[in-house]
Amino acid sequence: MSDTASTLNSTGGNPSQGDGLYQVIARRYRPRRFDAVVGQEAVSEVIRGAILQQRLAHAYLFCGPRGVGKTSMARIFAAALQCREALEGNPCGDCSTCQRIFVGEDSDVTELDGASHRGIDDIRSLIEHVQYAPTQGPYRIFIIDEVHMLTREAFNALLKTLEEPPAHVKFIFATTEPERVIPTVLSRCQRCDFCSISNSDIVRRLGQICEEEGVVATEGLLENIASLARGGMRDAQSLLDQVLSFAGDHPGPEDLDRITGRVSRERLEGLLAAVDSEDLTAVIEALTPIFDKGTEPSVLTEQIAEELRQRLHRGVSGGWSEKDLEANLLAQEILQETRQKLRRQDRGDLVLELALMRMATLRGLVPLTAACATTVVEAPVTPTPSPVSGGIVQNVAESSNDGHRQSSVENPRTDEPPVVADDPRTAVSAPENAAVAAWEQLIAGLGEDSPRLARRISIEGKLQRQGDRWQLQASELLKGELEQESIKRVIGTWERDHGRLTILVQEVSEARESSQVGEEEHHSTKPEIIQQAEEIFSSKARNRGPVSGQPGSDS
């Protein structure tokens, strides 16, 4: 990458044009050489090589995210083709031809916005101008931005001209959505893919601009701007321009937080500390003043998600325990659900508040692996297979030594023979082996799609076999979640191996609750607010009842 002077345009960083009007940073520091387009070195080398070797295609398609240099590269490409003083494939940037192209006033270089010139009549007008010879340079160049906005009829009208244009015509298309460009157009263009710009490149470029502007940025400001820009140089420069307008020549990270509505680092750490403490009251006390200051729930959600991601990276390299790792992953899954719900609900503060409460209770939940472990459940011994509940085959025998009741739980594979024990009352029969294997396969399948749902089913669900059919007893809330399309596909795969599964609505009984008394020392009953949170976040159960004709419906 060239030095600072070569990356800035001829205005020399002067914040105003000749007429005294202010020009924003994104336009004032727009690159005018191939090596000044930050982060797109591969594309620059391809185009410069084509110019130097005279291997020019008649049409190019520039694809990539917004604000990464597609239109700037198109203008530099056009200037390099038209400039008489071009050197090593780069335009000089000082001649009248280059100046006119960069301000969009050259008669041989036509720029169109595909969003506002998307009809067939606009394309017909363009085709008429294709026939005219250039007036000053060697080529007539047509740059169409957001080309994916053209209608199918407009694309079809352009096809013949695009395939065999006159020798003096070059097309340059730019788009953020190449998948919306019809294949017949794609096949007629040389495609150049622009990538998102790395944070380090954005920080370096912003540092050059600050130096030219005489700005002293506080440590951490440029890094935060680069993070918020998400790989877009134009977004980063616009944020810097906004911060400078707000804070003057000595901006800091706190100024960026104020103009973007983000919470300070101290408040964010305090909120997450309350979540980690598993104290719901502390969560509410930390969250309320944040909302009182007007912070948008969507902005706070993004901040929390980014912080959890950074914690995960540090934790994996720092040797986190399995419990800490699972809690972080589940918390991020909850935030992903929250993002979707914030787009559909008016009370975003309530949605995020309940999500944080759910996150605060994650460490108190039974891990998925523990839910499938051995559990002692007292029940009378019967010759019939026992149901699978919470991933457990319930089979209890009396000990002949001390007179107390004692459970025996086995969990063998279905392809192994039945377990033969010294006491026939403690042996697990083949049907129970099949039930355990079926239950484990169901939980594993659900876990691939939704680990949270698999966890709840393993704890609250109950699987029984009735002849050649299976019955899964679950609460109405769980039944609603099981009716999601992705979950139905998982259940359909399971049914092909084990048979038809019917989902029955059944509340957790008192007898079953009493069987879990031994675990309540480590896992207490969920507070009422958590139950309400689960109901709010289960839109399927709230908005849809049992579907007629589906398993578990009344029809």
N, C-alpha and C positions, 0 to 999 in steps of 0.2 A: 504494500500500500504506500502511496506517495506521501510526501510531507503535508503538513497542515495547509500551506499556501496553495498547493495544487488541488486540494480537495474542496476548497471554497471557490465560489464564483467570483466574477469580476467586480462585484460590488464591494469586495473587500470587507464585508461585514457591516457596512453602513446600514443602520436600521431603516433608512428612508430612501426612497427613490428620488429621481431628479425633481419630481413634482412635489416633494415634501410629504407624500403619503407613506404611512408605515406599511411594510411588507413583512408578513409572518416569517418565522425562521424556516419553516418547511419549504417555502418558496425561495427565500433568499439564499439558502445554502443548498439548493438543489444541485446535484453533481452535473458536470459538463464534460467529464472524461470517463472512459470505461473503467479505469482503475480507481475512480472516486466513488463508484457504486459499491457501498459497503456490503460485504457478505455474499456477493454474487460473482466471485472471481471466475468460476467455471464458465458461466454464461458469457462473461466478458471475453474470455480467451477464445471461445468458440466463434463469437461474432468478429472479433478482431482478426482471427485466423482466416475467416471466410473473406474478409475485405482484402487482406494482404495477398491471399492466393487467388483472388478473383473467382471464388467458388460461391457466388451469391445465389441463393434460392429466390424464387419470385414471391414467396409468402412465408411469413414466420408467425408462430403462435407463442406468445409469452404467457406462461401460466404460473400462478403462485398466490400466496395470501396478500391481503391488502397492505399497502405501504411498504413494500420491500424493494421498489425500484423498477417496476415493469414499464411504466410510462416514461420515466426518466431514461431508461435504457433505450426505449424506442426513439426518443428524441436525439440521444447521442448517436445512435445508429444512423438516423436520417442525416444528421449533421456531418458524420464521417463520410457518408456517400456523396454529399453535395459540396463539402468544403474543398476549395482549391488549394488550401494551405495545409491539408491534413498531413500528419506525420506519424508514421508507424501505426496507421489504422485509427488514430485518435484525431478528432477535429481540433482545430486551433482554438476555437472558442472566442476569438477576438474579431474575426472578419464580419462583414455585414451579413453574409449568408448565415453564419452560425448564430448571430444575434437575433436575426429574424426567426429562425427555427425555434430557438429556445423561448421566445416570447409568443410563438404561435402565429406569426404574421407572414410567413413565407408562402408565396403563391404556389410553389411546387410541392409543398408538404401540407397535406390536408389532414386535420385531426377531427374525428367524429366521435361522439358519445353514443355508444350502442343503445343506451337506455332511452335516449330522446330521439334517435334516428333509427328506429327498429323496424319500420314497415317496408313493404316492398317498393313503395314509391320512392323512399329515400335511397334504396339500393339502385333503383333504375336511374336516378339522377347521378349517383356516383359512377355507374357504368358509362354514362354519356361522357363524363369528364375524363374517363380513362383513355379515350381515343386522342385527346389533345396532347401534343408534344410539350415537354418541359420548356419553360421560358428562360431559365437561368442556369440551373444545374443539369447534370446528365440524366436525372431520374425524376419521375413523378411518384411521390410516396404517399400512401394512404395509411394512416394510423387510426384504427378503430378500437377504442377502449370499451371494456365491458361487452365484448362481442357476443357473449352468451345470451344477451338480452334480445338479440335479433329474432324475429319470428321465423318459423320454419319456411314460410313462403319467401321471406327475404334471403334466407340462406340458399334456398334452391335457385333463386334468381341470380345469385352471385357465383354459383358453381362453375359455369362455363368460363366466365371471365377469370375466375380464380385459378382455373386449371391451365388456361392458355392465354395469359395476359400479353399485351405488347411488351417488347423487350425493354422499354423505358419505364415500366411500371413495377413498383414493389409494394406489397401489402405487409403491414405489421399489425397483428391482432393482439390484444391484451385481455385477459380474463382471470377472474378469481374462481370460476367454476367451469373448468374444461369439460367436465362430464355432461354439461348441458349443450355443448357444441356438437352438431350432428356429425356422425362418423365420416360422411363424404367430404366435409370441410376439413376435418382433422387429417385425413389422408392426403390432402393437397398442401399441407403446411409442414414446415420444419418446426418441431416443438422444442421450446426451451423452458425448462422448469426452474423457477425461482424458489429458493428455500427461505424459511424464516431466519432472521438474523440473530446471531447469538448475543446474549446479554453483554459479553465482554466487548464485542465489536460496537454495540450500541453505546456502551459507556465510553469507549475510546472516542467515538465520533462526537458525542455530547461534550466530552472534555475539550475537544478541539474548538467546538462552537463557543463554549464558555470562555475559553482563552481569547478568542477573537472578539467576543463581546465585552471583555473586561469583567467577567463575573467570577466571583469566588464562591463555589458551591461547597456547602458543609459536607463532611464525610458521610457517605451513605445515601445522599440524595440521588445521585446519578444511577446508583445500583437499584434503588427503589423505582425510579422512573423506568429503567430498562425492564424490570420485572413486570410492571404494570402494562408495558407496551406489548408484551407477548410476541416478540419477534418482529414488530413493525417499526421501522425507522420513522415513518411519518407520524405515527402515534406518539413516539417518544419525543420527537421535536415539538409537537403540539403541546404536550404536557410541560416540557421545559419552558416554552413560550408563556404558558399560563402561569407557571410558578414565578417566572421573572416579573410578569405583570403584577403579581400579588405581593411578592416579597422584595423586589428590587435586586440589587447586585450581590446580596449575601443570603441566598435562599438556603433552607435546611429541610430535612425530612419532615419536620412538624408542619412546615408550610404546605408540603405536598399532601399530607394527611388532611389538612383543613380544606383544601380546595377539592379533594376527591371524596370527602365524607368518610374517610377511614378513621378508625380509632387508633390512639397512640399505642406504641409498643408496650408501655407499662399497663395500660388498661387491658390489652389483649392477653398479656401474661397473667394478670390478675383473674380474668374470666376463666382461662383454661386451668389455672390453679384451683379455682372453685369447682370446676368440673372434675378434676383429678381427685379432689377431696371427697367426692361422693356425697356432698352435702347439698341437697336441693335448695335449702334456704339460702346458702351462700351463692349458689348459681343465680337465683332471682335477684339477690342484692347486688351482684356484680353486673348483671345484665340491664337492670332497670335504668340506672343513670346513663348508660350508653344509648339506649333508645330515647331517653328524655332529651338528649342533645341532638336528636334528629338523624342519627345514623341509619342508613337504609339496611334492612335485613339482608338483602342480596349482597351488599358490599361487605358486611360483617361475615357472612357465610363464606365468601371467597377468602377473606383474611384467615379465618379459622382453618379452612381446608388447606391453604398454603402452609400454615404453621404446622399442622399435623403431618403434612408431607415432609417438611424439613425434619420434624422429630423422628419420623419413620426412617429417613436416611441415616440420621445420627444413631438411632437405636439399633439398626441392623448392623452397622459397623462397630457399635459399642457393646454388642452382645446382650441384647434385650432377652428377657425370659419369654417363653411361649405365651404366657398370659398377657404380658404387656403388648406383645406383637399382635395378638388376636384382638385385644381391646382397641388398639389403634386402627386396625383394618376395619373393624365393625363400625367405629366412629366415622371413618371416611365414607363407608357405605351409607350410613345415616345421613351424612351431609349431601351425598349425591341425590338421595331421595328428596331432601329438603330443597335442593336447587330446582328440581322439577315442580315441586308443590308451590314454591314461591311464584312461579309463572302463572299459576291458576287460581290462587287465593288472594283475597284482599288483605287479610290479617297476617301479613308476613311476620310481624313481631311475635304473634302467638305460635306460628309454625316453628320458627327458630327457637323460641323458648322451650317448647316441648321437645324439640330435637336435642337440645343441650341437656335437658333432664334425662332423656333416654341415654345419652352418652355418659352421664354421671353414674348410671346404674350398671354399666357394662361389666365392670370388674366383679360385681356381686352375682353375676349370672353363672350358671353351671357351664363350663366349657363343653363343646360338642363331643369331645372325646370322653369326658367324664360322664356325660349323659348316657353313653352306651356301656358304661362299666357295670360291674356287679353290684346289685342292690338287694338287700334283704327285705322281702315282702312276705308277710305271714298270710297264708291262705290254706284252706283244707286241701289235703292230697286227694286228687281225683285221677282216674285213669285216662280222662280225656285231655287232649292238648290244651295247654294254658295259653291265654292271649299274650301277645307281645305288647308291652306298654312301656313307653319311654326307652325303647331299645332293649327291654329285659324279658327273658322268658321266666315267667313266674312259676316256680316249682319248689314246694317246700316239703321237707320230711322231718319227722321227729327223730331226735338223737336217742339211741338206746342206752347211752351212758349216764347222762345227767337229767334226763326227763324233760329238758327244755326243747323248744322247737328250733330247728336250724334249717337254713335254706341252702340249696345246692343249685348253682347256675352254671351252665356250660354254654359255650358259644362256638361250636365247631363249624367247619365248612360243610357245605352241602354235598361235596364230592367225597367226604370221608364217611366211614361207617359209623353207626350210632355208638355212643359211649357206653361201655359196659362197666358198671361199678360193682363193688363187693355187695353193697346193699341195693337190691333192685328198686327200692323206693327212691333212691337218689339218682338213678340213671335218667338221662335225657333221651326221649324217644326220637325216632326219625322225623315224625311230623313236626316236633318242636324244633329240630334242626332246620327243617325247611322254613318254618315260620321265622326263625332268627335270621336265616340267610335272606329271606324276602324283605324283612324289615331293614336289614343293613343295606341292601341294594337300594331300597326306596330312599333312605336317609342320604346315602351317598349321591344318588341322582339329584335329589333336591338341593344338596349342598353345593353342587357345581353351578346351579342357577342362582340360588339365594341361600347363602350360609345362615342368615338370620332365620329364615323360615324353617330350614332343616333343624336348627337348634330348637325352635319352639315345638315343632312336630315331635322331635325325639323326647321332649320333656312332657308335653301335654297330650300327644296323640296316643291312640290305642288301636292296634291292628289285630283282627281276629279272622279266622278262616271258617267259612260256612260252606261245607261241601267243596265245590269247585270254584267258589267265589271268595273274595276277600272283602272285609268291611273295615274302614278306617273311621274311628270315632274321633271327632274333633269339635271344638267349639265353633259357634257360628262365625266368629271373627276369623279363625283359621280357615274355615271352609271358603270364605270369601276370597282369601288370598290364594287358595288352591285352585280357584277358577280362572286365574290369569292364564293367558295363552301359552306363555313359555312354560309354566308349571304343568299345564295340560299335556304338552308334548313330552315332558319327562315322565308323567304318569302313564301315557300311552306306550312309551318304550318299556316301562316296567310291566305293564299288563301283557305285553307280548311274551314275556318270560314266565309270568306267574298266574295269569288269569285276570278276569274282570275285577275291578276295584270299585266299590261303592263307598261314598263318603257320607257319613251320618252325622247329624248335628247332635251333640250331647255335651252338656255342661259338665265341668269337673265335679265329681261326686264327693260327698263328705268322706266316704270310705277311702277314696284315693288320696284325698288331702291328708288324712290321718296317716297314710302309709309313708308320707314324706316328712313326718315329724322329726325323724332322725337327722334329716339334712337341714332343718331350719336353724340349727346353731350356726351354720356357715352361710346359708342363703335364706334370708328372711322374706316374708311375703311382700310383694310389690306394693308400694304405696298407691293410693287411689289416683293420684295425679299421673303416675306412670301408666296405669290402666287406661286413663283418659287419653293419654298421649298415643298409646297403641291404637286406640279406636280412631283417633283423628288421622293417623298416618296410614290407616288401612282403607283407602278410598273404595276398593272393591267391595269390602264388607259394608261400607256405609251407604254407597250409592246403588248397589245392586243386591237384589235378593236372589234366592235360588232360581236358576234358569229352568224353565219347563223342559223336561226331557233329559236333563243332565242328572248324573248320579247324585243322590241326596235331595232331590226336589220332591215336592209333595205330589207331583203328577204321576 
